[in-house]
Amino acid sequence: MADIELTDELISLERDAWAEIQRGELTVETAQAVQDAITAHAAATGQNRYDVEKTLKQAVRNPQ
């Protein structure tokens, strides 16, 4: 898999979603915003959407 560059916007959106998930308060709007941003980023960079999402979740949820 090629290196996937994540934007500050993607990271911010995923952090917001992860915080909502941890509080048990994830909204449809937040989840949709993350998915829309992932899809747009993948299309703009020619990357696989699932790879972008996986990389993003790893960066936010397991930032070792």
VEXKOLNU-109726 format. One line per 10 residues: their letters; for each residue z, y, x of N, C-alpha, C, O. Coordinates in nm, 4 decimals, padded with zeros to 6 digits, always signed. Example, Ala and Ser with C-alpha at 12.3 -4.5 7.8 and 13.67 -1.06 7.14 Angstrom:
AS = +00.7800,-00.5690,+01.3190,+00.7800,-00.4500,+01.2300,+00.7800,-00.3300,+01.3200,+00.8465,-00.3319,+01.4236; +00.7080,-00.2250,+01.2850,+00.7140,-00.1060,+01.3670,+00.7870,+00.0030,+01.2900,+00.8039,+00.1138,+01.3409
//
This chain:
MADIELTDEL = +00.0000,-00.1175,+00.0844,+00.0000,+00.0000,+00.0000,+00.0000,+00.1237,+00.0889,+00.0753,+00.1330,+00.1859; -00.0837,+00.2155,+00.0544,-00.0925,+00.3405,+00.1302,+00.0330,+00.4246,+00.1059,+00.1016,+00.4099,+00.0048; +00.0602,+00.5120,+00.2005,+00.1740,+00.6033,+00.1830,+00.1480,+00.6923,+00.0631,+00.0384,+00.7455,+00.0455; +00.2498,+00.7075,-00.0181,+00.2385,+00.7899,-00.1379,+00.3239,+00.9136,-00.1194,+00.4453,+00.9044,-00.1011; +00.2609,+01.0278,-00.1241,+00.3311,+01.1555,-00.1138,+00.3806,+01.1938,-00.2526,+00.3042,+01.1935,-00.3492; +00.5080,+01.2263,-00.2616,+00.5664,+01.2676,-00.3883,+00.5887,+01.4185,-00.3867,+00.6327,+01.4748,-00.2864; +00.5581,+01.4824,-00.4974,+00.5785,+01.6266,-00.5067,+00.7234,+01.6566,-00.5463,+00.7939,+01.5709,-00.5996; +00.7650,+01.7777,-00.5195,+00.8990,+01.8214,-00.5598,+00.9142,+01.8123,-00.7117,+01.0213,+01.7786,-00.7623; +00.8063,+01.8425,-00.7835,+00.8109,+01.8357,-00.9298,+00.8386,+01.6932,-00.9771,+00.9225,+01.6717,-01.0646; +00.7680,+01.5959,-00.9192,+00.7907,+01.4565,-00.9571,+00.9347,+01.4148,-00.9308,+00.9987,+01.3528,-01.0157
ISLERDAWAE = +00.9843,+01.4485,-00.8150,+01.1211,+01.4116,-00.7780,+01.2217,+01.4779,-00.8726,+01.3175,+01.4137,-00.9158; +01.2011,+01.6032,-00.9044,+01.2905,+01.6742,-00.9946,+01.2906,+01.6119,-01.1338,+01.3965,+01.5925,-01.1935; +01.1726,+01.5808,-01.1849,+01.1630,+01.5198,-01.3172,+01.2319,+01.3838,-01.3194,+01.3034,+01.3525,-01.4146; +01.2117,+01.3034,-01.2166,+01.2739,+01.1709,-01.2114,+01.4252,+01.1819,-01.1951,+01.4990,+01.1017,-01.2524; +01.4724,+01.2794,-01.1182,+01.6179,+01.3005,-01.1044,+01.6801,+01.3356,-01.2392,+01.7870,+01.2858,-01.2744; +01.6120,+01.4217,-01.3138,+01.6613,+01.4578,-01.4475,+01.6664,+01.3347,-01.5380,+01.7649,+01.3129,-01.6085; +01.5599,+01.2546,-01.5355,+01.5547,+01.1343,-01.6177,+01.6630,+01.0353,-01.5759,+01.7294,+00.9769,-01.6615; +01.6814,+01.0160,-01.4466,+01.7818,+00.9222,-01.3966,+01.9220,+00.9674,-01.4378,+02.0052,+00.8846,-01.4750; +01.9485,+01.0972,-01.4314,+02.0788,+01.1491,-01.4747,+02.1004,+01.1229,-01.6236,+02.2099,+01.0848,-01.6649; +01.9973,+01.1429,-01.7030,+02.0078,+01.1156,-01.8468,+02.0304,+00.9671,-01.8724,+02.1105,+00.9305,-01.9583
IQRGELTVET = +01.9604,+00.8816,-01.7985,+01.9780,+00.7368,-01.8128,+02.1219,+00.6976,-01.7815,+02.1831,+00.6199,-01.8548; +02.1750,+00.7510,-01.6736,+02.3119,+00.7166,-01.6346,+02.4151,+00.7626,-01.7373,+02.5201,+00.7000,-01.7519; +02.3859,+00.8716,-01.8084,+02.4759,+00.9200,-01.9139,+02.4486,+00.8520,-02.0477,+02.5222,+00.8727,-02.1442; +02.3423,+00.7706,-02.0538,+02.3040,+00.7068,-02.1796,+02.2415,+00.8036,-02.2773,+02.2529,+00.7866,-02.3987; +02.1744,+00.9071,-02.2238,+02.1199,+01.0137,-02.3077,+01.9721,+01.0424,-02.2813,+01.9263,+01.1541,-02.3053; +01.8974,+00.9446,-02.2329,+01.7561,+00.9687,-02.2041,+01.6819,+01.0030,-02.3318,+01.6902,+00.9313,-02.4316; +01.6089,+01.1139,-02.3273,+01.5310,+01.1554,-02.4440,+01.3850,+01.1132,-02.4267,+01.3373,+01.0911,-02.3154; +01.3177,+01.1030,-02.5374,+01.1754,+01.0709,-02.5356,+01.0994,+01.1789,-02.4597,+01.0057,+01.1491,-02.3856; +01.1392,+01.3025,-02.4778,+01.0715,+01.4140,-02.4125,+01.0818,+01.4046,-02.2606,+00.9837,+01.4267,-02.1896; +01.1998,+01.3721,-02.2115,+01.2192,+01.3595,-02.0673,+01.1379,+01.2427,-02.0126,+01.0689,+01.2564,-01.9116
AQAVQDAITA = +01.1461,+01.1287,-02.0789,+01.0719,+01.0110,-02.0348,+00.9212,+01.0379,-02.0354,+00.8501,+00.9981,-01.9432; +00.8738,+01.1052,-02.1390,+00.7309,+01.1352,-02.1488,+00.6878,+01.2330,-02.0408,+00.5786,+01.2198,-01.9856; +00.7715,+01.3304,-02.0100,+00.7387,+01.4275,-01.9053,+00.7220,+01.3574,-01.7708,+00.6300,+01.3888,-01.6952; +00.8109,+01.2624,-01.7408,+00.8006,+01.1880,-01.6152,+00.6724,+01.1056,-01.6138,+00.5981,+01.1083,-01.5156; +00.6462,+01.0337,-01.7200,+00.5262,+00.9496,-01.7243,+00.3980,+01.0322,-01.7157,+00.3031,+00.9931,-01.6477; +00.3952,+01.1445,-01.7835,+00.2770,+01.2320,-01.7773,+00.2551,+01.2846,-01.6349,+00.1421,+01.2895,-01.5863; +00.3637,+01.3233,-01.5696,+00.3531,+01.3745,-01.4322,+00.3080,+01.2654,-01.3361,+00.2266,+01.2909,-01.2474; +00.3595,+01.1450,-01.3526,+00.3188,+01.0319,-01.2682,+00.1705,+01.0041,-01.2872,+00.0969,+00.9883,-01.1898; +00.1272,+00.9982,-01.4108,-00.0135,+00.9699,-01.4409,-00.1049,+01.0777,-01.3828,-00.2082,+01.0461,-01.3238; -00.0677,+01.2036,-01.3991,-00.1483,+01.3138,-01.3463,-00.1541,+01.3099,-01.1941,-00.2602,+01.3305,-01.1353
HAAATGQNRY = -00.0407,+01.2835,-01.1305,-00.0351,+01.2775,-00.9843,-00.1212,+01.1616,-00.9327,-00.1960,+01.1768,-00.8361; -00.1098,+01.0483,-00.9970,-00.1888,+00.9323,-00.9553,-00.3386,+00.9602,-00.9685,-00.4165,+00.9263,-00.8794; -00.3777,+01.0209,-01.0780,-00.5190,+01.0531,-01.0983,-00.5678,+01.1544,-00.9954,-00.6782,+01.1415,-00.9425; -00.4860,+01.2547,-00.9672,-00.5253,+01.3604,-00.8741,-00.5359,+01.3110,-00.7297,-00.6151,+01.3632,-00.6512; -00.4559,+01.2105,-00.6955,-00.4540,+01.1618,-00.5575,-00.5295,+01.0312,-00.5380,-00.5436,+00.9835,-00.4254; -00.5784,+00.9728,-00.6480,-00.6515,+00.8464,-00.6386,-00.5610,+00.7266,-00.6114,-00.6071,+00.6226,-00.5645; -00.4330,+00.7417,-00.6409,-00.3368,+00.6341,-00.6193,-00.3190,+00.5533,-00.7480,-00.3492,+00.6008,-00.8575; -00.2700,+00.4319,-00.7326,-00.2367,+00.3486,-00.8466,-00.1123,+00.4070,-00.9134,-00.0135,+00.4350,-00.8456; -00.1159,+00.4254,-01.0435,-00.0048,+00.4856,-01.1171,+00.1237,+00.4057,-01.1010,+00.2318,+00.4630,-01.0876; +00.1121,+00.2754,-01.1024,+00.2313,+00.1913,-01.0899,+00.2943,+00.2030,-00.9513,+00.4166,+00.1981,-00.9377
DVEKTLKQAV = +00.2113,+00.2184,-00.8492,+00.2634,+00.2371,-00.7138,+00.3337,+00.3719,-00.7011,+00.4374,+00.3823,-00.6355; +00.2775,+00.4743,-00.7637,+00.3416,+00.6063,-00.7622,+00.4770,+00.5977,-00.8313,+00.5766,+00.6486,-00.7798; +00.4811,+00.5338,-00.9468,+00.6065,+00.5223,-01.0212,+00.7107,+00.4431,-00.9422,+00.8273,+00.4824,-00.9367; +00.6702,+00.3340,-00.8821,+00.7626,+00.2514,-00.8033,+00.8197,+00.3310,-00.6857,+00.9403,+00.3288,-00.6613; +00.7333,+00.4004,-00.6141,+00.7767,+00.4805,-00.5000,+00.8716,+00.5916,-00.5437,+00.9717,+00.6184,-00.4773; +00.8397,+00.6555,-00.6550,+00.9227,+00.7627,-00.7075,+01.0616,+00.7114,-00.7455,+01.1625,+00.7718,-00.7092; +01.0663,+00.6012,-00.8176,+01.1961,+00.5463,-00.8592,+01.2787,+00.5040,-00.7386,+01.4000,+00.5247,-00.7363; +01.2146,+00.4451,-00.6390,+01.2872,+00.4062,-00.5182,+01.3429,+00.5288,-00.4469,+01.4564,+00.5267,-00.3991; +01.2643,+00.6349,-00.4397,+01.3072,+00.7559,-00.3708,+01.4276,+00.8214,-00.4385,+01.5160,+00.8742,-00.3711; +01.4307,+00.8178,-00.5702,+01.5369,+00.8845,-00.6439,+01.6590,+00.7939,-00.6638,+01.7730,+00.8383,-00.6499
RNPQ = +01.6343,+00.6689,-00.6958,+01.7454,+00.5793,-00.7305,+01.8065,+00.5072,-00.6123,+01.9230,+00.4677,-00.6179; +01.7307,+00.4891,-00.5056,+01.7789,+00.4186,-00.3854,+01.7327,+00.4917,-00.2602,+01.6512,+00.4387,-00.1847; +01.7825,+00.6107,-00.2372,+01.7302,+00.6952,-00.1283,+01.7824,+00.6604,+00.0121,+01.8378,+00.7472,+00.0797; +01.7660,+00.5368,+00.0563,+01.8117,+00.5009,+00.1907,+01.7151,+00.5505,+00.2938,+01.7364,+00.5299,+00.4133
//
